[in-house]
Amino acid sequence: MANGQPHSVNITRIDREIHVQLDHYPSVSYTLPEASDTHFNLVKTLFLGKVFETGPIDPVLIEKYNTPGFVGCLSRVQFNSIAPLKAALRSQLAVSVSHQGKLVESNCGASPLTVSPMSANTDSWNLDGGADFPYNEERVVPDGLNRNSTIIGGIIAVVIFTILCTLVFLIRYMFRHKGTYHTNESKGAERSESADAAIINAEPNFTETIEENKKEWFI
């Protein structure tokens, strides 16, 4: 790593399994002892640069590898959702972060990366040619919404609004005509003494029909 170029180190732990990946090289796995904390939820301190608490480690190894400490530049450090390096450089976030020695902000993260590109075989994030990538820049509007989702949502809203309007119209129609009925009563029935009189007044030919029915024929 001491070649003057930026490098990316990814350390992932799942229970007792630790996976370390440097740049685009294959990941290397390690297994912690049985007595180690499986859930990894009691982390109190994260050391960057140089370890000051040695613990049960061979003093010879500490003297050989840890004494010089770290010489270089850390452009970005993230532990789960915590960014300790950013917190140390921001006064309002440096409450839970402490450092010894000189810590200054620089532009080392802007240095060009000269590491050869990662091949498709070793890149775990590589997508096949026929893969459907979920993000499509052409379908995204400036406010971050997907165009297709917006159109589908608008169509659904219009359909729901139309159904509601139709239901309201039907309910109003049913209540308006509830209990009403139509009859074929003759005109002027309300001014006549009886229904027969109303029929006679409305249809003059009706009397002729009655007279014809009264005739008797003898053979």
LUMKERO-182842 format. One record per residue (C-alpha): residue number from 1; residue in one letter; z, y, x. Coordinates in nm, 4 decimals. Each point is the difference from the previous one (the first is absolute). Example, Ala and Ser with C-alpha at 12.3 -4.5 7.8 and 13.67 -1.06 7.14 Angstrom:
BEGIN
+-----+---------+----------+----------+----------+
! num ! residuo !        z !        y !        x !
+-----+---------+----------+----------+----------+
!   1 !       A !   0.7800 !  -0.4500 !   1.2300 !
!   2 !       S !  -0.0660 !   0.3440 !   0.1370 !
+-----+---------+----------+----------+----------+
// end
This chain:
BEGIN
+-----+---------+----------+----------+----------+
! num ! residuo !        z !        y !        x !
+-----+---------+----------+----------+----------+
!   1 !       M !   0.0000 !   0.0000 !   0.0000 !
!   2 !       A !   0.0415 !   0.2341 !   0.2950 !
!   3 !       N !  -0.3659 !   0.1022 !   0.0142 !
!   4 !       G !   0.0285 !   0.3561 !  -0.1299 !
!   5 !       Q !  -0.1494 !  -0.0898 !  -0.3384 !
!   6 !       P !   0.1566 !   0.0019 !  -0.3486 !
!   7 !       H !   0.1131 !  -0.3390 !  -0.1289 !
!   8 !       S !   0.1194 !  -0.1227 !  -0.3362 !
!   9 !       V !   0.2872 !  -0.2489 !  -0.0224 !
!  10 !       N !   0.0824 !  -0.1649 !  -0.3322 !
!  11 !       I !   0.3231 !  -0.2023 !  -0.0269 !
!  12 !       T !   0.0546 !  -0.1850 !  -0.3266 !
!  13 !       R !   0.3004 !  -0.2160 !  -0.0836 !
!  14 !       I !   0.0232 !  -0.2492 !  -0.2849 !
!  15 !       D !   0.3370 !  -0.1752 !  -0.0004 !
!  16 !       R !   0.0269 !  -0.1480 !   0.3514 !
!  17 !       E !  -0.3703 !   0.0283 !   0.0777 !
!  18 !       I !  -0.1088 !   0.3004 !   0.2076 !
!  19 !       H !  -0.3683 !   0.0849 !   0.0410 !
!  20 !       V !  -0.1081 !   0.2427 !   0.2718 !
!  21 !       Q !  -0.3535 !   0.1360 !   0.0200 !
!  22 !       L !  -0.1328 !   0.2370 !   0.2653 !
!  23 !       D !  -0.3147 !   0.1923 !  -0.0914 !
!  24 !       H !  -0.2631 !  -0.2482 !  -0.1162 !
!  25 !       Y !   0.1298 !  -0.2967 !   0.1952 !
!  26 !       P !   0.1156 !  -0.3121 !  -0.1855 !
!  27 !       S !   0.3518 !   0.0103 !  -0.1366 !
!  28 !       V !   0.2763 !  -0.1831 !   0.1884 !
!  29 !       S !   0.2839 !  -0.1614 !  -0.1955 !
!  30 !       Y !   0.3611 !  -0.0599 !   0.0999 !
!  31 !       T !   0.2865 !  -0.1767 !  -0.1758 !
!  32 !       L !   0.3524 !   0.1415 !   0.0137 !
!  33 !       P !   0.3086 !  -0.2217 !   0.0408 !
!  34 !       E !   0.1696 !  -0.1522 !  -0.3030 !
!  35 !       A !   0.2985 !   0.2354 !   0.0342 !
!  36 !       S !  -0.2159 !   0.3110 !  -0.0414 !
!  37 !       D !   0.0106 !   0.2162 !  -0.3102 !
!  38 !       T !  -0.2619 !  -0.1492 !  -0.2303 !
!  39 !       H !  -0.0261 !   0.2868 !  -0.2455 !
!  40 !       F !  -0.0089 !   0.2667 !   0.2715 !
!  41 !       N !   0.1859 !   0.2424 !  -0.2271 !
!  42 !       L !   0.2817 !   0.1059 !   0.2346 !
!  43 !       V !  -0.2049 !   0.2097 !   0.2386 !
!  44 !       K !   0.2136 !   0.2857 !   0.1310 !
!  45 !       T !  -0.1805 !   0.1157 !   0.3130 !
!  46 !       L !  -0.3608 !   0.0096 !   0.1138 !
!  47 !       F !  -0.0549 !   0.0760 !   0.3684 !
!  48 !       L !  -0.3210 !   0.1636 !   0.1189 !
!  49 !       G !  -0.0762 !   0.0380 !   0.3689 !
!  50 !       K !   0.3076 !  -0.1531 !   0.1617 !
!  51 !       V !   0.2738 !  -0.2367 !  -0.1179 !
!  52 !       F !   0.3481 !   0.1241 !   0.0907 !
!  53 !       E !   0.1972 !  -0.2805 !  -0.1669 !
!  54 !       T !  -0.0757 !  -0.3179 !   0.1907 !
!  55 !       G !   0.2184 !  -0.2562 !  -0.1775 !
!  56 !       P !  -0.0172 !  -0.3648 !   0.1111 !
!  57 !       I !  -0.3110 !   0.0498 !   0.2140 !
!  58 !       D !  -0.0463 !  -0.0982 !   0.3633 !
!  59 !       P !   0.1018 !   0.3073 !   0.2064 !
!  60 !       V !  -0.2698 !  -0.0844 !   0.2544 !
!  61 !       L !  -0.2713 !   0.0309 !  -0.2639 !
!  62 !       I !   0.1535 !   0.3242 !  -0.1274 !
!  63 !       E !   0.0028 !   0.1431 !   0.3487 !
!  64 !       K !  -0.3582 !  -0.1038 !   0.0622 !
!  65 !       Y !  -0.1713 !   0.0918 !  -0.3264 !
!  66 !       N !   0.2233 !   0.2433 !  -0.1850 !
!  67 !       T !   0.1171 !   0.2386 !   0.2718 !
!  68 !       P !  -0.3267 !   0.1972 !   0.0294 !
!  69 !       G !  -0.0073 !   0.0466 !  -0.3748 !
!  70 !       F !  -0.3128 !   0.1127 !  -0.1782 !
!  71 !       V !  -0.2432 !   0.2379 !   0.1643 !
!  72 !       G !  -0.2835 !   0.1198 !  -0.2170 !
!  73 !       C !  -0.0645 !   0.1323 !  -0.3469 !
!  74 !       L !   0.0872 !  -0.1376 !  -0.3434 !
!  75 !       S !  -0.2485 !   0.1461 !  -0.2467 !
!  76 !       R !   0.1266 !  -0.1743 !  -0.3134 !
!  77 !       V !   0.2973 !  -0.2228 !  -0.0802 !
!  78 !       Q !   0.0696 !  -0.1477 !  -0.3420 !
!  79 !       F !   0.2700 !  -0.2484 !  -0.1036 !
!  80 !       N !  -0.0718 !  -0.1111 !  -0.3557 !
!  81 !       S !   0.0010 !   0.3359 !  -0.1827 !
!  82 !       I !   0.1958 !   0.1853 !   0.2724 !
!  83 !       A !  -0.1676 !   0.2139 !   0.2660 !
!  84 !       P !   0.2759 !   0.0552 !   0.2623 !
!  85 !       L !  -0.2186 !   0.1883 !   0.2465 !
!  86 !       K !  -0.1072 !   0.2524 !  -0.2613 !
!  87 !       A !   0.3611 !   0.0349 !  -0.1156 !
!  88 !       A !   0.1154 !   0.0706 !   0.3559 !
!  89 !       L !  -0.2560 !   0.2793 !   0.0391 !
!  90 !       R !   0.0801 !   0.1603 !  -0.3364 !
!  91 !       S !   0.3333 !   0.1785 !  -0.0037 !
!  92 !       Q !   0.0500 !  -0.0478 !  -0.3733 !
!  93 !       L !  -0.0553 !  -0.3768 !   0.0312 !
!  94 !       A !   0.1913 !  -0.0667 !   0.3237 !
!  95 !       V !   0.3357 !  -0.0694 !  -0.1668 !
!  96 !       S !  -0.0105 !  -0.3781 !   0.0512 !
!  97 !       V !  -0.2003 !   0.0069 !   0.3246 !
!  98 !       S !   0.1356 !   0.0703 !   0.3479 !
!  99 !       H !  -0.1716 !   0.0021 !   0.3382 !
! 100 !       Q !   0.0946 !   0.0301 !   0.3656 !
! 101 !       G !  -0.2084 !   0.1696 !   0.2599 !
! 102 !       K !  -0.3037 !   0.2156 !  -0.0561 !
! 103 !       L !  -0.1953 !  -0.0400 !  -0.3220 !
! 104 !       V !  -0.2887 !   0.2380 !  -0.0601 !
! 105 !       E !  -0.2899 !   0.0042 !  -0.2416 !
! 106 !       S !  -0.3471 !  -0.0436 !   0.1482 !
! 107 !       N !  -0.3556 !  -0.0784 !  -0.1021 !
! 108 !       C !  -0.0171 !  -0.3408 !   0.1628 !
! 109 !       G !  -0.0996 !  -0.1545 !  -0.3309 !
! 110 !       A !  -0.3279 !   0.1914 !   0.0156 !
! 111 !       S !  -0.1144 !  -0.1773 !   0.3168 !
! 112 !       P !  -0.3247 !  -0.1932 !  -0.0450 !
! 113 !       L !   0.0337 !  -0.3749 !  -0.0342 !
! 114 !       T !  -0.2172 !  -0.1863 !   0.2484 !
! 115 !       V !   0.1037 !  -0.3510 !  -0.0992 !
! 116 !       S !  -0.3002 !  -0.2102 !  -0.0971 !
! 117 !       P !  -0.0519 !  -0.0347 !  -0.3764 !
! 118 !       M !   0.1650 !  -0.2936 !  -0.1722 !
! 119 !       S !  -0.2307 !  -0.2849 !  -0.0858 !
! 120 !       A !  -0.0376 !  -0.1238 !  -0.3551 !
! 121 !       N !   0.1538 !  -0.3364 !   0.0911 !
! 122 !       T !   0.3270 !   0.1497 !   0.1263 !
! 123 !       D !   0.0251 !   0.2912 !  -0.2445 !
! 124 !       S !   0.2243 !  -0.1064 !  -0.2867 !
! 125 !       W !  -0.1133 !   0.3056 !  -0.2004 !
! 126 !       N !  -0.3694 !  -0.0727 !   0.0376 !
! 127 !       L !  -0.1950 !  -0.0492 !  -0.3240 !
! 128 !       D !  -0.2987 !  -0.2283 !  -0.0360 !
! 129 !       G !  -0.3382 !   0.1478 !  -0.0776 !
! 130 !       G !   0.0145 !  -0.1180 !  -0.3612 !
! 131 !       A !   0.3603 !   0.1037 !  -0.0573 !
! 132 !       D !   0.0711 !   0.2532 !  -0.2718 !
! 133 !       F !   0.2028 !   0.2813 !   0.1529 !
! 134 !       P !   0.2372 !   0.1419 !  -0.2629 !
! 135 !       Y !  -0.0387 !   0.3595 !   0.1128 !
! 136 !       N !  -0.3251 !   0.1775 !  -0.0712 !
! 137 !       E !  -0.0178 !   0.3593 !   0.1129 !
! 138 !       E !  -0.2902 !   0.0787 !  -0.2324 !
! 139 !       R !   0.2040 !  -0.0966 !  -0.3064 !
! 140 !       V !   0.2968 !   0.2181 !   0.0894 !
! 141 !       V !   0.0255 !   0.3525 !  -0.1354 !
! 142 !       P !   0.1706 !   0.2766 !   0.2016 !
! 143 !       D !   0.3356 !  -0.0537 !  -0.1694 !
! 144 !       G !   0.0067 !  -0.3650 !   0.1098 !
! 145 !       L !  -0.0913 !  -0.1655 !  -0.3318 !
! 146 !       N !  -0.2606 !  -0.2710 !  -0.0291 !
! 147 !       R !  -0.3095 !   0.1082 !  -0.1946 !
! 148 !       N !  -0.0438 !  -0.3343 !  -0.1747 !
! 149 !       S !   0.3638 !  -0.0044 !  -0.1075 !
! 150 !       T !  -0.0321 !   0.3541 !  -0.1327 !
! 151 !       I !  -0.3121 !  -0.0827 !  -0.2033 !
! 152 !       I !   0.1484 !  -0.3205 !  -0.1420 !
! 153 !       G !   0.3206 !   0.1817 !  -0.0896 !
! 154 !       G !  -0.1968 !   0.2710 !  -0.1800 !
! 155 !       I !  -0.1999 !  -0.2546 !  -0.1997 !
! 156 !       I !   0.3161 !  -0.1847 !  -0.1024 !
! 157 !       A !   0.1619 !   0.3278 !  -0.1065 !
! 158 !       V !  -0.3023 !   0.0910 !  -0.2161 !
! 159 !       V !  -0.0029 !  -0.3444 !  -0.1658 !
! 160 !       I !   0.3729 !   0.0171 !  -0.0757 !
! 161 !       F !  -0.0372 !   0.3525 !  -0.1404 !
! 162 !       T !  -0.2877 !  -0.1119 !  -0.2253 !
! 163 !       I !   0.1994 !  -0.2967 !  -0.1317 !
! 164 !       L !   0.3006 !   0.2205 !  -0.0752 !
! 165 !       C !  -0.2156 !   0.2544 !  -0.1856 !
! 166 !       T !  -0.1576 !  -0.2786 !  -0.2066 !
! 167 !       L !   0.3404 !  -0.1419 !  -0.0909 !
! 168 !       V !   0.1282 !   0.3436 !  -0.1033 !
! 169 !       F !  -0.3065 !   0.0549 !  -0.2199 !
! 170 !       L !   0.0377 !  -0.3394 !  -0.1684 !
! 171 !       I !   0.3714 !   0.0519 !  -0.0642 !
! 172 !       R !  -0.0600 !   0.3432 !  -0.1531 !
! 173 !       Y !  -0.2798 !  -0.1392 !  -0.2185 !
! 174 !       M !   0.2192 !  -0.2862 !  -0.1236 !
! 175 !       F !   0.2924 !   0.2279 !  -0.0856 !
! 176 !       R !  -0.2258 !   0.2536 !  -0.1736 !
! 177 !       H !  -0.1534 !  -0.2602 !  -0.2321 !
! 178 !       K !   0.3121 !  -0.2072 !  -0.0475 !
! 179 !       G !   0.0760 !  -0.0543 !  -0.3776 !
! 180 !       T !  -0.3227 !   0.1594 !  -0.1254 !
! 181 !       Y !  -0.2718 !  -0.1783 !  -0.1998 !
! 182 !       H !  -0.3252 !   0.0910 !  -0.1703 !
! 183 !       T !  -0.0878 !  -0.0714 !  -0.3671 !
! 184 !       N !  -0.3151 !   0.0233 !  -0.2047 !
! 185 !       E !   0.1553 !   0.1986 !  -0.2803 !
! 186 !       S !  -0.2428 !   0.2101 !  -0.1977 !
! 187 !       K !  -0.0110 !   0.3709 !   0.0459 !
! 188 !       G !   0.2217 !   0.1885 !  -0.2380 !
! 189 !       A !   0.2496 !  -0.2851 !  -0.0387 !
! 190 !       E !   0.2891 !   0.2365 !   0.0632 !
! 191 !       R !  -0.1131 !   0.2197 !  -0.2977 !
! 192 !       S !  -0.0683 !  -0.2847 !  -0.2455 !
! 193 !       E !   0.2422 !  -0.1563 !  -0.2456 !
! 194 !       S !  -0.0753 !  -0.3534 !   0.1191 !
! 195 !       A !  -0.2113 !  -0.1901 !   0.2473 !
! 196 !       D !  -0.2499 !  -0.0981 !  -0.2739 !
! 197 !       A !  -0.0464 !   0.3606 !  -0.1002 !
! 198 !       A !  -0.0619 !   0.0938 !   0.3616 !
! 199 !       I !  -0.2675 !  -0.2672 !   0.0307 !
! 200 !       I !  -0.1704 !   0.1143 !  -0.3225 !
! 201 !       N !   0.0043 !   0.3627 !   0.1108 !
! 202 !       A !  -0.1335 !  -0.0859 !   0.3450 !
! 203 !       E !  -0.2672 !  -0.2465 !  -0.1184 !
! 204 !       P !  -0.1630 !   0.0864 !  -0.3363 !
! 205 !       N !  -0.2053 !  -0.3201 !   0.0033 !
! 206 !       F !   0.3199 !  -0.2018 !  -0.0049 !
! 207 !       T !   0.0369 !   0.0618 !  -0.3805 !
! 208 !       E !  -0.3450 !  -0.1434 !  -0.0654 !
! 209 !       T !   0.0985 !  -0.3143 !   0.1835 !
! 210 !       I !   0.3087 !  -0.0345 !  -0.2179 !
! 211 !       E !  -0.2029 !   0.0468 !  -0.3227 !
! 212 !       E !  -0.2472 !  -0.2667 !   0.1061 !
! 213 !       N !   0.2838 !  -0.2406 !   0.0663 !
! 214 !       K !   0.1340 !   0.0544 !  -0.3528 !
! 215 !       K !  -0.3260 !  -0.1104 !  -0.1707 !
! 216 !       E !   0.0012 !  -0.3437 !  -0.1545 !
! 217 !       W !  -0.3127 !  -0.2095 !  -0.0283 !
! 218 !       F !  -0.0474 !  -0.2621 !  -0.2652 !
! 219 !       I !  -0.2592 !  -0.2734 !   0.0249 !
+-----+---------+----------+----------+----------+
// end
